[in-house]
Amino acid sequence: MARKRKQEEEHENLERWLVSYADFITLLFAFFVIMYAISRVDEQKLGSAVESLQRALGSLIPVNITQRDAGAFLPKPATPSVSVVTPEAEEPPSSEQGEFAKLAQELKAEVEGAKGELDASRAAQLNQIKFLVDKRGLVIRVPESFFFDSGQASLRPEVIPILSVLSKSLAKIPNHIRIEGHTDSVPIRTPQFPSNWELSTARATTIVRYLLTNFQVNPNRLSATGYAEFHPVAPNTTPEGRSQNRRVDVVVLSTEAAKAEP
């Protein structure tokens, strides 16, 4: 009887190696899964982190990030363009919209006429200013890099001549003018600007202050607002899209749009 029990115990011990082997295979599989997961880098999040760090440090030096896949960091130069966009064909333009389209052409001609007062690099950037006519009225869209340094709200001294040309024309217009500041989705955390809300609002009020200080513009006709990153015109997933979202919109409001202003 004792001999039979001993044989059963020996038989059970011979099969226990399967349990250890299964545990080893499971751990080996988990190890390779973890190695695969940590080997993949989210280039978009890494790029946003780099841009945020550069902005916080006030650096304008571009940083090249090595990547294995074609993605958000491929250097693809944006094609500058000046355009006057009118309402879609299915909506007949009103007389006021026609006047805005005419005003856009006049402003465009005046801005291009001021190229002689700028250096070559700034003159080339004039092509990035867009004049659009939509349901709000006339929108003069100016890239952030034209007026301001990265992460700053002080006007570049070299762009004052162009701003003066626009301001002279805007001072003659009886419509309400709203200055809108916009940023991309990259966060900013500096002592002066804890978030993109403060930065976008400060840029808008800087333009308003310039209009009030240097030109006879009725303060009742002006308003400033900051939208941070929440009114994008392009995806924030690429450098090109973020560059388009960092902008200042000078909006000459239509009669209907002005009624909504406080």
C-alpha positions in Angstrom: 0.0 0.0 0.0 2.8 2.4 0.9 4.6 1.5 -2.3 1.5 2.3 -4.4 1.2 5.8 -2.8 4.8 6.5 -3.4 4.4 5.8 -7.1 1.4 8.1 -7.4 3.4 11.0 -5.8 6.3 10.4 -8.3 3.8 10.6 -11.2 2.4 13.9 -10.0 5.9 15.5 -9.6 6.7 14.6 -13.2 3.9 16.8 -14.5 4.6 20.0 -12.5 7.2 21.2 -14.9 4.4 22.1 -17.3 3.1 24.7 -14.9 6.5 26.4 -14.6 7.0 26.2 -18.4 3.6 27.9 -19.0 4.5 30.7 -16.5 7.9 31.2 -18.3 6.2 31.5 -21.7 3.6 34.0 -20.3 6.3 36.2 -18.8 8.4 36.0 -21.9 5.4 37.2 -24.0 4.7 40.0 -21.6 8.3 41.1 -21.8 8.2 41.4 -25.6 4.9 43.3 -25.5 6.4 45.8 -23.1 9.5 46.2 -25.2 7.4 46.8 -28.3 5.2 49.3 -26.6 8.1 51.5 -25.2 9.9 51.4 -28.5 7.1 53.5 -30.2 7.2 57.2 -29.8 4.3 59.6 -30.3 6.0 62.2 -32.6 3.1 64.6 -32.4 3.0 64.8 -28.6 6.8 65.0 -28.6 6.7 67.9 -31.1 4.1 69.7 -29.0 6.3 69.3 -25.9 9.3 70.7 -27.7 7.4 73.7 -29.0 6.0 74.4 -25.5 9.5 74.2 -24.0 10.9 76.6 -26.7 8.0 79.0 -26.1 8.5 79.0 -22.4 12.2 79.6 -22.8 11.7 82.3 -25.4 13.7 80.4 -28.0 13.1 80.8 -31.7 15.7 78.2 -32.8 14.0 75.3 -34.6 14.7 71.8 -33.2 14.9 68.9 -35.6 13.5 65.7 -34.3 14.6 62.4 -35.9 11.7 60.1 -36.8 11.2 56.8 -38.5 7.9 57.4 -40.1 6.6 60.2 -42.3 4.5 62.4 -40.0 4.0 65.8 -38.4 7.7 66.9 -38.5 8.5 66.7 -42.2 9.7 70.1 -43.3 7.1 71.1 -45.9 7.2 74.9 -46.6 3.8 76.5 -46.7 2.9 78.3 -49.9 2.2 82.0 -49.0 -0.8 83.5 -50.7 -3.0 86.6 -50.6 -6.6 85.9 -51.2 -9.9 87.7 -51.1 -12.6 85.2 -50.4 -16.3 86.0 -51.1 -19.4 84.2 -49.9 -20.3 80.8 -51.5 -22.2 80.9 -54.8 -25.4 79.6 -53.4 -25.7 82.7 -51.1 -26.1 85.8 -53.3 -23.8 88.5 -51.9 -25.5 91.4 -50.3 -24.6 95.0 -51.1 -22.6 95.2 -47.8 -20.7 92.1 -48.7 -19.9 93.6 -52.1 -18.6 96.7 -50.3 -16.4 94.5 -48.1 -14.9 92.8 -51.1 -14.1 96.2 -52.7 -12.6 97.4 -49.4 -10.5 94.2 -49.2 -9.0 94.9 -52.6 -8.2 98.5 -51.6 -6.6 97.4 -48.4 -4.6 94.8 -50.2 -3.3 97.4 -52.7 -2.3 99.8 -49.9 -0.5 97.1 -47.9 1.5 96.0 -51.0 2.3 99.7 -51.7 4.0 99.9 -48.3 6.5 97.1 -49.1 9.2 99.7 -49.7 9.3 100.6 -46.0 10.1 97.0 -45.0 13.2 94.8 -45.4 13.1 92.0 -47.9 12.1 89.3 -45.4 9.2 91.3 -44.0 8.1 92.4 -47.4 7.9 88.7 -48.5 5.7 88.0 -45.4 3.1 90.4 -46.7 1.9 87.6 -48.9 0.7 85.8 -45.8 -1.9 88.4 -44.9 -5.3 87.3 -46.1 -8.4 89.3 -46.7 -11.6 87.3 -46.4 -15.3 88.2 -46.6 -17.7 86.0 -44.6 -20.9 86.4 -42.7 -19.1 88.4 -40.0 -17.9 91.0 -42.5 -14.3 91.6 -43.7 -11.6 89.5 -41.9 -8.0 90.7 -42.2 -6.0 87.6 -41.1 -2.4 88.3 -40.0 0.0 85.5 -39.0 1.4 85.6 -35.4 5.0 85.7 -36.7 4.3 88.9 -38.6 3.3 91.0 -35.6 4.8 89.2 -32.6 7.7 87.0 -31.5 6.9 83.5 -30.3 5.2 83.6 -26.9 5.2 87.5 -26.8 2.6 90.2 -27.1 4.8 93.2 -27.9 4.6 94.5 -31.5 7.7 94.1 -33.6 9.0 97.6 -34.4 9.7 96.8 -38.1 6.0 96.0 -38.8 4.7 99.4 -37.5 4.6 100.9 -41.1 2.2 98.1 -42.2 0.1 98.4 -39.1 -0.1 102.1 -39.7 -1.3 101.6 -43.3 -4.1 99.3 -42.0 -5.0 101.6 -39.1 -5.4 104.6 -41.3 -7.9 102.8 -43.5 -9.7 101.2 -40.5 -10.1 104.6 -38.9 -12.2 105.8 -41.8 -14.6 102.9 -41.7 -17.7 103.5 -39.6 -18.2 99.8 -38.8 -17.4 98.2 -35.5 -14.0 96.5 -35.5 -13.2 93.5 -33.4 -9.6 92.3 -32.8 -9.4 88.6 -32.2 -6.3 86.8 -30.8 -5.8 83.1 -31.6 -3.1 80.6 -30.7 -2.4 76.9 -31.4 -3.0 74.0 -29.0 0.6 74.0 -27.6 0.4 75.2 -24.0 2.3 78.1 -22.7 3.2 78.6 -19.0 5.3 81.7 -18.3 5.1 84.2 -15.5 3.6 86.7 -17.9 1.2 84.3 -19.7 0.1 81.3 -17.6 -2.0 80.0 -20.5 -3.0 80.7 -24.1 -6.0 82.6 -22.9 -3.8 85.4 -21.5 -1.5 85.4 -24.6 -4.2 85.6 -27.2 -6.1 88.3 -25.2 -2.9 90.4 -24.7 -2.1 90.3 -28.4 -5.6 91.5 -29.3 -5.5 94.4 -26.7 -2.0 95.4 -28.0 -3.5 96.0 -31.4 -6.4 97.9 -29.9 -4.1 100.1 -27.8 -2.1 100.9 -30.9 -5.2 102.0 -32.8 -6.4 104.2 -29.9 -3.0 105.7 -29.2 -1.9 106.6 -32.7 -5.2 107.2 -34.6 -8.5 108.9 -34.1 -10.6 105.8 -33.6 -13.7 106.0 -31.5 -13.2 103.5 -28.6 -16.9 102.6 -28.8 -16.1 101.1 -32.2 -13.5 98.7 -30.9 -13.5 95.5 -29.0 -10.8 92.9 -28.3 -11.1 89.2 -27.5 -8.9 86.2 -27.0 -10.0 82.7 -28.2 -6.8 80.8 -27.2 -6.7 77.6 -29.3 -10.4 77.0 -29.4 -11.2 78.6 -32.8 -8.7 76.9 -35.1 -8.7 77.3 -38.9 -6.5 74.2 -39.5 -5.7 71.0 -37.6 -3.3 71.4 -34.7 -1.7 68.0 -35.5 0.9 69.4 -37.9 3.4 72.3 -37.7 1.8 73.9 -40.8 -1.7 73.7 -39.1 -0.4 75.2 -35.9 1.3 78.0 -37.8 -2.0 78.9 -39.4 -3.9 78.9 -36.1 -1.4 81.3 -34.5 -2.9 84.5 -35.9 -4.6 87.8 -35.2 -7.9 88.5 -37.0 -9.0 92.1 -37.5 -12.7 91.8 -38.2 -14.7 94.7 -39.7 -18.1 93.6 -38.6 -21.2 93.8 -40.8 -24.3 95.6 -39.6 -25.9 92.3 -38.5 -22.8 90.9 -36.8 -22.3 94.2 -34.9 -25.7 93.8 -33.3 -24.4 90.9 -31.3 -21.6 92.9 -29.8 -22.2 94.0 -26.2 
